[in-house]
Amino acid sequence: MIKVNEPAMVITMAELEELMQKVADLAVAKALSKAQDQDEMWDAARVGAYLGVSAWTVRYRKAQERGFPKAIKVGRAPLWRAADVRKYVDKKVT
């Protein structure tokens, strides 16, 4: 909580420019991460690690849940799009 009698924070123009550059760098990194995320595929172990459950739980319980992303079979192995798993988690959290 900000107290009324506290002095305002003062930063120099150089500090402001440095902060703006950091924000721009983070925005670029996030955009690149999202682009990579579209192509990234996770196996049951990776999905489980992300969700905090076992690979078995992902394959035999989570995969049956309504709203859980559909797996794509590559050979015999089910794979999930990382972006879809993240969206699923975001929906569950919010």
Buried (B, 14 or more C-beta within 10 A) or exposed (E): EEEEEEEEEEEEEEEEEEEEEEEEEEEEEEEEEEEEBEEBBBBBEBBBBBBEBBBEBBBEEBBEEEEBBEBEEEEEEBBBBBBBBBEBEEEEEE
